[in-house]
Amino acid sequence: MQRTGALLLFLATATAAAAADTAAARAQAVLDQHCVKCHGPLEEKAGLLLDTPDAVLAGSENGPVVVPGQPDESPLLRVLHPDADPHMPPKKQLADEEINDLRAWVTALGSPARPAAATASSDPPPSSIDGFLEAAWRRRGLTPAPPADDRTFLRRVSLDLIGRIPTAAEAEAFLYDPDPAKRTALVDRLLAGDEAARHFREVWDALLMGRRDGRREARRRDHGWFAFLEHTFTSGRPWNEAVAAIITARPESPDDRGAPWFLYERRNEHQQIAEAIAPVIYGTRLDCAQCHDHPLAREIKQGHYWGLVAAFNRSKNRDGDTPALEESAIGGFINFTNLKKESQPATLTLLTGITIDEARPAPGSKEEDSQDRYLTDPAAAVKVPRFSRRAALARAATENNPRLARSFVNHTWALLMGRGLVHPVDEMNSKHPPSDPGLLDWLARDFADHRYNVRHTIRRIVLSRGYQLAAWTGPDPAPPADAFAAAAERPLTGEAIARSARLASGHPPDDDSLRQAVSARFPDVLPRVVRATTQQAMFLAHDEAFTGLFSTSPAAATLAALPSPEARVRGAFRQALGRDPAATELAEATTFLGNQPGSPATALGHLLWALVSGPEFLTNH
């Protein structure tokens, strides 16, 4: 009885703590949207900061603005009433829901402090992904979903690692394999194949470069960018070395021939380059710091944005049979203006706290370019400065920079689990703390300790218990998304949709024209908000390249030879979705086939199209 009582007390405390955390997050979102512009890093009117809970509790120059547990006595709440004088925010009235979020938070502040047992433990820290997840579930009083069955796991891991659903032969071989370690063997086999390298390249090409039309795709392929990404995956090349090659953009081996394309395709747009590389090396965007210090994440300064721009503004594309990046040894000294109209020099200052020293010319003096400023022969096609800003940035960003590893593992976690430990994935800053700081730190250390090996980290995640959970089916409400206590639905990439649709219809998976057409309509990779569009629906319903797969479907012809309508329906569900139909689905699909004119193969083609065009097929879960 004592143990039961202690457990119930712990679960109640954990539930209350989670509710308090939710209230604080909702309240801070209201403050960030309406108040922080005047009471935050950019301005500090009345000595009041509202950009963090601690700052709110610190009060203003006139005293406290919050009385914990007493929203009606809190000045912060009083000034929000429509008839308040003064009224905040000026010339605006918060919605009742927003005021209620603030009231809920202030009320929660009056609750007793959390017992130490709810937030601390004398147990040793976890030593695996599952250890961290299970500890978090216990703290939050959550029961995770059960493990996914073999059919679900096979489909999920095939889509995640090779970008397509499994074939019928692959499914049969896996499902009837009696080896208890068959999931591990499957993961290792998939990761070792060429399809995994291609899928990694397609995903990271979109993340690093943005989507491409046919012309851009051809240029990226022809100039070695695709081969560079694939080689990084297959060779086990350390990710930090690959990123250094991208930034330095001076290939030292044939394997690096495509590395300069990251800079080259951006056509000397140095701000564009800085904005693209920041999430890779820092895990966070710096765009908001172009005109002023970040309005919410106070550690991000305007100097960080312009310092990154300066790292590239001596570079210039050199066209030719082999595109390359020149870099001058002089010039490129720029100033930026802050909100106070003060001009400041852009120095090579990194978000990590490192500043790369560089002598600036005296005011009014003119630098002279000369051969002794370069390492290379005067006749070299691309001269290398003795002091290279790109090389200096590459060293600082990829050596002793923990943000680099954290950024990669957070992106990879989001790709495989449906959400980053920091969300959004490209906002790893003080305003977006990780849902499990210990797990993020452990993954980043493990990645670095294993020489930034991409396949190692992917393997770690997909063999974890958390990755192999089933989707939530209730009856209780689903656990919070950031608990990773059930499989999340994730939209497929355009490439995965195209290849999987061809396999579901019985065709070979690869067709470049269809892949490009689908990717153009389903371009997002790791979207912040998943939105289906009318254009996507129209494409799936009317595009001849897509619908034609099912009007001449080899899979439909094979299914039509099965002895009964029920068997044909079961076969269609397995072909498209990798599972058997539920009883209601079986009955409705059987009726559907019976009502279709024409041959059984034609009717089955319509059924396969309906399954492939539906939300279940278009997501991984």
C-alpha positions as CSV (number, residue, x, y, z in Angstrom):
1,M,0.0,0.0,0.0
2,Q,2.9,2.4,0.8
3,R,4.4,1.7,-2.6
4,T,1.1,2.2,-4.3
5,G,0.5,5.5,-2.5
6,A,4.0,6.7,-3.4
7,L,3.5,5.8,-7.0
8,L,0.1,7.6,-7.2
9,L,1.7,10.7,-5.5
10,F,4.5,10.6,-8.0
11,L,2.2,10.3,-11.0
12,A,0.0,13.1,-9.7
13,T,3.1,15.3,-9.2
14,A,4.3,14.5,-12.7
15,T,0.9,15.3,-14.2
16,A,0.8,18.6,-12.3
17,A,4.3,19.4,-13.3
18,A,3.5,18.7,-17.0
19,A,0.4,20.9,-16.7
20,A,2.5,23.8,-15.2
21,D,5.0,23.4,-18.0
22,T,2.2,23.6,-20.6
23,A,0.7,26.7,-19.0
24,A,4.1,28.4,-18.9
25,A,4.7,27.6,-22.6
26,R,1.3,28.9,-23.7
27,A,1.8,32.1,-21.6
28,Q,5.2,32.7,-23.0
29,A,3.9,32.3,-26.6
30,V,1.4,35.1,-25.8
31,L,4.1,37.4,-24.4
32,D,6.4,36.7,-27.3
33,Q,3.7,37.6,-29.9
34,H,2.4,40.8,-28.2
35,C,4.8,42.1,-25.6
36,V,8.4,41.2,-26.2
37,K,9.0,43.7,-29.0
38,C,8.8,46.5,-26.3
39,H,9.9,44.4,-23.3
40,G,12.7,42.2,-24.5
41,P,16.2,42.2,-25.9
42,L,15.5,45.1,-28.4
43,E,13.8,47.4,-25.9
44,E,13.4,47.4,-22.2
45,K,10.6,49.8,-21.5
46,A,10.1,50.6,-17.8
47,G,12.9,48.2,-17.0
48,L,10.6,45.2,-17.7
49,L,11.6,42.2,-19.7
50,L,9.0,39.6,-20.7
51,D,11.0,37.3,-22.9
52,T,11.6,34.6,-20.3
53,P,9.6,33.4,-17.2
54,D,12.5,34.4,-14.9
55,A,12.5,37.9,-16.4
56,V,8.7,38.2,-15.9
57,L,9.1,37.2,-12.2
58,A,12.0,39.7,-11.8
59,G,9.5,42.5,-12.4
60,S,10.1,46.1,-13.5
61,E,11.6,49.3,-12.2
62,N,8.3,49.8,-10.4
63,G,8.3,46.4,-8.7
64,P,6.8,43.0,-9.3
65,V,4.3,42.5,-12.1
66,V,3.2,39.0,-11.1
67,V,1.8,37.8,-7.8
68,P,2.2,34.0,-8.0
69,G,-1.2,32.3,-7.6
70,Q,-3.1,35.6,-7.7
71,P,-3.8,36.7,-11.3
72,D,-6.3,39.4,-10.2
73,E,-3.6,41.0,-8.0
74,S,-0.9,40.8,-10.7
75,P,-0.2,44.2,-12.5
76,L,0.7,42.1,-15.6
77,L,-3.0,40.9,-15.8
78,R,-4.6,44.1,-14.7
79,V,-3.3,46.2,-17.6
80,L,-4.9,43.8,-20.1
81,H,-8.5,44.6,-19.2
82,P,-10.3,46.6,-21.9
83,D,-10.9,49.6,-19.5
84,A,-7.4,49.6,-17.9
85,D,-5.4,52.8,-17.8
86,P,-2.7,52.4,-18.8
87,H,-3.8,49.6,-21.2
88,M,-1.5,47.0,-22.6
89,P,-0.6,46.3,-25.4
90,P,-1.1,49.8,-26.6
91,K,-3.9,50.1,-29.3
92,K,-4.6,46.4,-29.1
93,Q,-6.8,44.2,-27.0
94,L,-5.7,40.6,-26.4
95,A,-8.2,37.8,-27.1
96,D,-9.9,36.3,-24.1
97,E,-8.2,33.0,-24.8
98,E,-4.8,34.7,-24.7
99,I,-5.6,36.4,-21.4
100,N,-6.8,33.1,-20.0
101,D,-3.5,31.5,-20.9
102,L,-1.6,34.2,-18.9
103,R,-4.1,33.8,-16.0
104,A,-3.6,30.0,-16.0
105,W,0.2,30.4,-15.8
106,V,0.1,32.9,-12.9
107,T,-2.4,30.7,-11.1
108,A,0.0,27.7,-11.6
109,L,2.8,29.7,-10.1
110,G,1.0,29.6,-6.8
111,S,1.0,25.8,-6.6
112,P,3.4,24.1,-4.2
113,A,6.9,23.6,-5.6
114,R,7.6,20.3,-7.2
115,P,9.1,17.7,-4.9
116,A,12.7,16.8,-5.7
117,A,11.6,13.3,-6.7
118,A,9.7,14.7,-9.6
119,T,12.6,16.4,-11.2
120,A,15.7,14.7,-9.9
121,S,17.0,11.2,-9.3
122,S,20.0,9.6,-7.7
123,D,20.0,7.0,-10.5
124,P,22.9,7.0,-12.9
125,P,22.1,8.9,-16.1
126,P,20.7,6.8,-19.0
127,S,23.2,5.2,-21.4
128,S,21.0,4.8,-24.4
129,I,18.2,6.4,-26.4
130,D,15.7,4.1,-24.7
131,G,17.0,4.9,-21.3
132,F,16.3,8.6,-21.8
133,L,12.9,8.0,-23.3
134,E,11.8,5.6,-20.6
135,A,13.0,8.0,-17.9
136,A,11.0,10.8,-19.5
137,W,7.9,8.7,-19.8
138,R,8.1,7.9,-16.1
139,R,8.6,11.5,-15.1
140,R,5.6,12.6,-17.2
141,G,3.4,9.7,-16.1
142,L,3.0,8.3,-19.6
143,T,2.4,4.8,-20.9
144,P,3.9,4.4,-24.4
145,A,2.3,2.7,-27.3
146,P,3.1,-1.0,-27.8
147,P,5.7,-2.1,-30.3
148,A,4.8,-2.0,-33.9
149,D,4.3,-5.3,-35.7
150,D,6.7,-6.6,-38.3
151,R,4.6,-5.4,-41.2
152,T,4.5,-1.8,-39.9
153,F,8.2,-1.8,-39.0
154,L,9.2,-3.1,-42.4
155,R,7.2,-0.4,-44.2
156,R,8.4,2.3,-41.9
157,V,12.1,1.5,-42.0
158,S,12.1,0.9,-45.7
159,L,10.6,4.3,-46.4
160,D,12.9,6.0,-43.9
161,L,16.1,4.3,-45.1
162,I,15.7,3.7,-48.8
163,G,12.8,6.0,-49.7
164,R,10.3,3.4,-50.9
165,I,7.9,0.7,-49.7
166,P,9.1,-2.9,-49.7
167,T,8.4,-5.1,-52.6
168,A,6.2,-8.2,-52.1
169,A,9.3,-10.4,-52.2
170,E,11.0,-8.3,-49.6
171,A,8.0,-8.4,-47.3
172,E,7.6,-12.2,-47.6
173,A,11.3,-12.8,-46.8
174,F,11.2,-10.5,-43.8
175,L,7.8,-11.6,-42.4
176,Y,8.6,-15.3,-42.5
177,D,12.1,-15.0,-41.2
178,P,12.2,-16.7,-37.8
179,D,15.4,-15.0,-36.6
180,P,14.7,-12.9,-33.5
181,A,17.4,-10.5,-34.6
182,K,15.9,-10.0,-38.1
183,R,15.1,-6.3,-37.5
184,T,18.7,-5.5,-36.8
185,A,19.8,-7.6,-39.9
186,L,17.2,-5.7,-42.0
187,V,18.5,-2.3,-40.9
188,D,22.1,-3.2,-41.5
189,R,21.2,-4.6,-45.0
190,L,19.2,-1.5,-46.0
191,L,21.9,0.9,-44.7
192,A,24.6,-0.9,-46.7
193,G,22.8,-0.6,-50.0
194,D,23.0,2.0,-52.8
195,E,19.3,3.0,-52.3
196,A,20.1,4.2,-48.8
197,A,22.9,6.5,-50.1
198,R,20.5,7.8,-52.8
199,H,17.8,8.5,-50.2
200,F,20.2,10.3,-47.9
201,R,21.4,12.4,-50.8
202,E,17.8,13.3,-51.9
203,V,16.8,14.4,-48.4
204,W,19.9,16.3,-47.6
205,D,20.1,17.9,-51.0
206,A,16.6,19.3,-50.3
207,L,17.6,20.4,-46.8
208,L,20.9,22.0,-47.8
209,M,20.0,23.4,-51.2
210,G,16.2,23.6,-51.5
211,R,14.1,22.0,-54.1
212,R,15.3,22.0,-57.7
213,D,13.8,22.0,-61.1
214,G,15.0,19.7,-63.9
215,R,17.8,22.1,-64.9
216,R,19.1,22.5,-61.4
217,E,19.0,18.8,-60.8
218,A,21.1,18.1,-63.9
219,R,23.7,20.7,-62.9
220,R,23.9,19.4,-59.3
221,R,24.4,15.9,-60.7
222,D,26.8,16.8,-63.5
223,H,29.0,18.9,-61.2
224,G,29.4,16.2,-58.6
225,W,27.2,17.5,-55.8
226,F,25.0,14.4,-55.7
227,A,28.1,12.1,-55.8
228,F,29.6,14.2,-52.9
229,L,26.6,13.6,-50.7
230,E,26.3,9.9,-51.5
231,H,30.0,9.3,-50.9
232,T,29.7,11.0,-47.5
233,F,27.1,8.4,-46.6
234,T,28.6,5.3,-48.1
235,S,32.2,5.9,-47.1
236,G,31.4,6.8,-43.5
237,R,33.2,10.1,-44.0
238,P,32.9,12.2,-40.8
239,W,30.1,14.8,-41.2
240,N,32.3,17.5,-39.8
241,E,34.8,16.9,-42.6
242,A,32.1,17.0,-45.2
243,V,30.8,20.3,-43.9
244,A,34.3,21.7,-43.8
245,A,34.7,20.7,-47.5
246,I,31.5,22.5,-48.3
247,I,32.6,25.7,-46.6
248,T,36.2,25.7,-47.8
249,A,35.0,24.8,-51.4
250,R,38.5,23.9,-52.6
251,P,38.5,20.2,-53.5
252,E,41.6,18.3,-52.4
253,S,40.4,14.9,-53.8
254,P,38.1,13.6,-56.5
255,D,35.5,12.7,-53.9
256,D,35.2,16.4,-53.0
257,R,34.7,17.6,-56.6
258,G,31.1,18.5,-55.9
259,A,31.5,20.2,-52.5
260,P,31.9,23.7,-53.9
261,W,28.4,23.5,-55.5
262,F,26.8,24.5,-52.2
263,L,28.3,27.9,-52.6
264,Y,28.5,28.1,-56.3
265,E,24.8,27.6,-57.0
266,R,24.0,30.7,-54.8
267,R,25.8,32.9,-57.3
268,N,27.8,35.2,-55.1
269,E,24.8,36.0,-52.9
270,H,26.8,36.1,-49.7
271,Q,23.8,36.8,-47.4
272,Q,22.0,33.8,-49.0
273,I,25.1,31.7,-48.3
274,A,25.3,32.8,-44.7
275,E,21.6,32.1,-44.1
276,A,21.9,28.6,-45.7
277,I,25.0,27.5,-43.7
278,A,23.8,28.8,-40.3
279,P,21.3,26.0,-39.5
280,V,24.0,23.4,-40.5
281,I,26.8,24.7,-38.2
282,Y,24.7,26.3,-35.5
283,G,21.4,24.4,-35.6
284,T,19.5,27.7,-35.8
285,R,18.6,30.3,-38.4
286,L,20.1,33.8,-38.1
287,D,17.8,35.6,-40.5
288,C,16.1,37.5,-37.7
289,A,19.4,39.1,-36.8
290,Q,20.0,40.8,-40.2
291,C,18.6,44.2,-39.1
292,H,18.8,43.9,-35.3
293,D,19.7,41.4,-32.5
294,H,17.3,38.5,-32.4
295,P,14.1,39.8,-30.8
296,L,13.5,36.6,-28.8
297,A,16.7,34.6,-28.6
298,R,19.0,37.2,-26.9
299,E,22.2,35.2,-27.5
300,I,21.9,35.7,-31.3
301,K,23.3,39.1,-32.2
302,Q,23.4,41.2,-35.3
303,G,27.1,40.7,-35.4
304,H,26.7,37.0,-35.7
305,Y,24.7,37.4,-38.9
306,W,27.1,39.9,-40.6
307,G,30.1,38.0,-39.3
308,L,29.0,35.0,-41.2
309,V,28.3,37.1,-44.3
310,A,31.8,38.5,-44.1
311,A,33.2,35.0,-44.0
312,F,32.1,34.6,-47.6
313,N,32.1,38.0,-49.1
314,R,35.7,37.7,-50.5
315,S,34.5,34.7,-52.5
316,K,33.4,34.9,-56.2
317,N,32.3,32.2,-58.6
318,R,34.7,31.4,-61.4
319,D,32.8,29.9,-64.4
320,G,34.3,27.2,-66.7
321,D,34.2,23.5,-67.4
322,T,34.8,23.0,-63.7
323,P,33.0,25.7,-61.6
324,A,35.1,26.9,-58.7
325,L,35.1,29.5,-56.0
326,E,37.8,32.2,-56.0
327,E,38.7,34.0,-52.8
328,S,40.5,37.3,-52.6
329,A,43.2,37.9,-49.9
330,I,42.1,41.5,-49.5
331,G,38.9,43.6,-49.1
332,G,35.5,42.5,-47.9
333,F,35.5,44.7,-44.8
334,I,32.0,45.8,-44.2
335,N,29.9,47.6,-41.6
336,F,26.4,47.1,-40.5
337,T,24.0,49.5,-38.8
338,N,22.0,48.6,-35.7
339,L,18.6,50.0,-34.7
340,K,20.2,52.9,-33.0
341,K,21.7,53.9,-36.4
342,E,25.2,53.1,-35.1
343,S,27.7,51.7,-37.7
344,Q,29.7,48.7,-36.5
345,P,32.4,46.6,-38.2
346,A,31.4,43.1,-39.3
347,T,34.0,40.8,-37.7
348,L,34.3,37.0,-38.0
349,T,32.3,36.4,-34.8
350,L,30.7,33.0,-34.4
351,L,27.6,32.1,-32.4
352,T,29.9,29.6,-30.5
353,G,31.7,32.6,-28.9
354,I,34.8,32.3,-31.1
355,T,36.1,35.3,-32.8
356,I,38.5,34.8,-35.7
357,D,41.1,37.6,-35.5
358,E,41.9,39.5,-38.7
359,A,43.8,42.7,-39.1
360,R,41.7,45.5,-40.6
361,P,43.3,48.2,-42.7
362,A,43.6,51.6,-41.1
363,P,40.8,54.1,-42.0
364,G,41.5,55.7,-45.4
365,S,44.3,53.3,-46.3
366,K,44.1,51.1,-49.4
367,E,45.1,47.5,-49.4
368,E,47.3,46.3,-52.2
369,D,46.9,42.8,-53.6
370,S,50.1,40.9,-54.3
371,Q,51.3,37.3,-54.9
372,D,52.9,37.0,-51.4
373,R,49.4,37.1,-50.0
374,Y,48.7,33.7,-51.6
375,L,49.9,30.2,-51.2
376,T,49.6,29.0,-54.7
377,D,51.6,29.5,-57.9
378,P,50.7,32.8,-59.8
379,A,49.6,30.7,-62.7
380,A,47.1,28.6,-60.7
381,A,43.5,28.7,-61.9
382,V,42.2,29.4,-58.4
383,K,44.6,31.1,-56.0
384,V,44.4,30.3,-52.2
385,P,45.0,33.2,-49.8
386,R,47.4,32.7,-47.0
387,F,44.6,33.8,-44.7
388,S,41.4,32.3,-46.0
389,R,38.2,33.4,-44.4
390,R,36.4,30.4,-45.6
391,A,39.1,28.0,-44.3
392,A,39.1,29.8,-41.0
393,L,35.3,29.5,-40.7
394,A,35.5,25.8,-41.7
395,R,37.9,25.1,-38.9
396,A,36.0,27.0,-36.3
397,A,32.7,25.6,-37.3
398,T,33.7,21.9,-37.5
399,E,36.3,21.6,-34.8
400,N,35.3,21.9,-31.1
401,N,31.8,23.2,-32.1
402,P,29.2,21.1,-30.3
403,R,26.4,22.9,-32.1
404,L,27.4,21.1,-35.4
405,A,26.8,17.6,-33.9
406,R,23.6,18.8,-32.1
407,S,22.2,20.2,-35.4
408,F,22.8,17.0,-37.3
409,V,21.4,14.6,-34.7
410,N,18.3,16.9,-34.2
411,H,17.6,17.0,-37.9
412,T,18.1,13.2,-38.2
413,W,15.8,12.6,-35.2
414,A,13.1,14.8,-36.8
415,L,13.4,12.9,-40.1
416,L,13.0,9.5,-38.3
417,M,10.7,10.4,-35.4
418,G,8.5,13.1,-36.9
419,R,9.7,16.0,-34.7
420,G,13.0,17.2,-33.5
421,L,14.1,17.2,-29.9
422,V,14.3,20.9,-30.6
423,H,11.3,22.0,-32.6
424,P,11.4,23.6,-35.2
425,V,14.6,21.8,-36.2
426,D,16.3,25.0,-37.5
427,E,15.6,27.1,-34.3
428,M,18.0,25.5,-31.8
429,N,18.2,28.6,-29.6
430,S,17.2,29.7,-26.1
431,K,13.6,30.3,-27.2
432,H,13.2,26.7,-28.3
433,P,14.7,24.4,-25.6
434,P,15.0,20.7,-26.3
435,S,12.2,18.5,-25.0
436,D,14.9,16.2,-23.5
437,P,18.2,18.0,-23.1
438,G,19.9,14.9,-21.8
439,L,19.0,12.9,-24.8
440,L,20.1,15.6,-27.2
441,D,23.4,15.9,-25.5
442,W,23.9,12.2,-25.4
443,L,23.1,11.8,-29.1
444,A,25.4,14.6,-30.1
445,R,28.3,13.2,-28.0
446,D,27.7,9.7,-29.4
447,F,27.8,11.1,-32.9
448,A,31.0,13.0,-32.3
449,D,32.6,10.0,-30.4
450,H,31.9,7.8,-33.5
451,R,33.7,10.3,-35.8
452,Y,30.5,12.0,-36.9
453,N,29.4,8.8,-38.8
454,V,26.0,9.4,-40.3
455,R,25.0,5.8,-40.7
456,H,26.0,5.1,-37.0
457,T,23.5,7.7,-35.7
458,I,20.7,6.6,-38.1
459,R,21.2,3.0,-37.0
460,R,21.1,4.0,-33.3
461,I,17.8,5.7,-33.7
462,V,15.9,3.1,-35.9
463,L,16.9,0.3,-33.6
464,S,15.7,2.1,-30.5
465,R,12.4,1.1,-28.8
466,G,11.1,4.6,-29.3
467,Y,11.4,4.4,-33.1
468,Q,9.7,0.9,-33.1
469,L,6.6,1.9,-31.2
470,A,3.2,1.6,-32.9
471,A,1.0,4.6,-33.6
472,W,-1.4,5.7,-30.9
473,T,-4.8,4.1,-31.0
474,G,-6.2,5.2,-27.6
475,P,-8.7,5.1,-26.0
476,D,-6.9,7.8,-23.9
477,P,-5.7,11.0,-25.5
478,A,-2.5,10.6,-27.5
479,P,0.7,11.4,-25.5
480,P,2.3,14.8,-26.3
481,A,4.3,14.8,-29.6
482,D,7.5,15.8,-27.8
483,A,7.3,12.7,-25.6
484,F,7.9,10.3,-28.5
485,A,5.7,7.8,-26.8
486,A,4.0,6.7,-30.0
487,A,4.8,6.7,-33.7
488,A,4.1,10.0,-35.4
489,E,2.6,10.4,-38.8
490,R,5.2,11.9,-41.2
491,P,4.6,13.0,-44.8
492,L,6.5,11.1,-47.4
493,T,9.0,13.0,-49.7
494,G,8.0,13.4,-53.3
495,E,10.6,10.9,-54.3
496,A,9.3,8.3,-51.9
497,I,5.7,8.8,-53.1
498,A,6.7,8.3,-56.8
499,R,8.8,5.2,-56.2
500,S,6.3,3.7,-53.8
501,A,3.3,4.4,-56.1
502,R,5.1,2.6,-59.0
503,L,5.8,-0.4,-56.7
504,A,2.2,-0.5,-55.5
505,S,1.0,-0.6,-59.1
506,G,3.4,-3.4,-59.9
507,H,5.9,-1.3,-61.9
508,P,9.7,-1.0,-61.3
509,P,10.3,1.8,-58.8
510,D,12.4,4.2,-60.8
511,D,11.0,6.7,-63.3
512,D,12.8,10.1,-63.4
513,S,10.0,12.0,-65.1
514,L,7.4,10.8,-62.5
515,R,9.8,11.4,-59.6
516,Q,10.4,15.0,-60.8
517,A,6.7,15.6,-61.3
518,V,5.7,14.3,-57.9
519,S,8.5,16.1,-56.1
520,A,7.5,19.4,-57.7
521,R,4.0,19.1,-56.1
522,F,5.2,17.5,-52.8
523,P,8.4,19.6,-52.3
524,D,8.5,19.8,-48.5
525,V,11.1,18.0,-46.4
526,L,10.7,18.5,-42.7
527,P,7.9,21.2,-43.1
528,R,7.1,23.2,-40.0
529,V,3.4,22.7,-40.6
530,V,2.1,19.8,-42.8
531,R,-0.5,21.1,-45.2
532,A,-2.1,19.1,-48.0
533,T,-3.0,21.3,-51.0
534,T,-5.7,21.4,-53.6
535,Q,-2.9,21.2,-56.2
536,Q,-1.6,17.9,-54.7
537,A,-5.1,16.4,-54.7
538,M,-5.7,17.4,-58.3
539,F,-2.3,15.9,-59.3
540,L,-3.1,12.6,-57.7
541,A,-6.6,12.5,-59.2
542,H,-5.9,13.7,-62.8
543,D,-2.2,13.6,-63.8
544,E,-1.9,11.0,-66.5
545,A,1.6,10.0,-65.5
546,F,0.3,9.1,-62.0
547,T,-3.1,7.7,-62.7
548,G,-1.8,5.8,-65.7
549,L,0.2,3.6,-63.3
550,F,-3.1,2.0,-62.3
551,S,-4.9,1.8,-65.6
552,T,-2.1,-0.5,-66.8
553,S,-1.2,-2.1,-63.5
554,P,0.7,-5.3,-63.5
555,A,-0.2,-5.7,-59.8
556,A,-3.9,-5.4,-60.6
557,A,-3.6,-8.1,-63.2
558,T,-1.9,-10.4,-60.8
559,L,-4.5,-9.8,-58.1
560,A,-7.3,-10.4,-60.5
561,A,-6.2,-14.0,-60.8
562,L,-6.9,-14.6,-57.1
563,P,-9.9,-16.9,-56.5
564,S,-12.3,-14.6,-54.6
565,P,-13.1,-10.9,-54.2
566,E,-12.1,-11.0,-50.6
567,A,-8.7,-12.4,-51.4
568,R,-8.2,-9.7,-54.1
569,V,-9.0,-7.0,-51.5
570,R,-6.6,-8.4,-49.0
571,G,-3.9,-8.6,-51.7
572,A,-4.5,-5.0,-52.7
573,F,-4.2,-3.7,-49.1
574,R,-1.0,-5.7,-48.7
575,Q,0.3,-4.4,-52.0
576,A,-0.3,-0.8,-51.3
577,L,-0.4,-0.4,-47.5
578,G,1.5,-3.4,-46.3
579,R,-1.3,-4.6,-44.1
580,D,-4.5,-6.5,-44.1
581,P,-7.8,-4.6,-44.3
582,A,-10.0,-4.2,-41.2
583,A,-13.4,-6.0,-41.4
584,T,-15.3,-2.8,-42.5
585,E,-12.6,-2.0,-45.1
586,L,-12.8,-5.6,-46.4
587,A,-16.6,-5.4,-46.7
588,E,-16.6,-1.9,-48.4
589,A,-13.8,-2.7,-50.8
590,T,-15.4,-6.0,-51.8
591,T,-18.6,-4.1,-52.5
592,F,-16.7,-1.5,-54.5
593,L,-15.1,-4.1,-56.7
594,G,-18.5,-5.7,-57.4
595,N,-19.9,-2.4,-58.5
596,Q,-17.2,-1.5,-60.9
597,P,-17.8,-2.0,-64.7
598,G,-15.2,-3.7,-66.8
599,S,-12.8,-6.4,-66.0
600,P,-11.6,-7.4,-62.4
601,A,-8.2,-6.1,-63.3
602,T,-9.6,-2.7,-64.2
603,A,-11.6,-2.6,-60.9
604,L,-8.5,-3.6,-58.9
605,G,-6.6,-0.8,-60.6
606,H,-9.2,1.7,-59.4
607,L,-8.9,0.2,-55.8
608,L,-5.1,0.4,-55.8
609,W,-5.3,4.0,-57.0
610,A,-7.7,4.9,-54.2
611,L,-5.4,3.3,-51.6
612,V,-2.3,5.0,-53.0
613,S,-4.0,8.4,-53.2
614,G,-5.1,8.2,-49.6
615,P,-3.5,9.8,-46.5
616,E,-2.3,6.4,-45.1
617,F,-0.2,5.7,-48.1
618,L,1.2,9.3,-48.3
619,T,2.5,9.1,-44.7
620,N,4.9,7.0,-42.7
621,H,3.9,6.1,-39.2
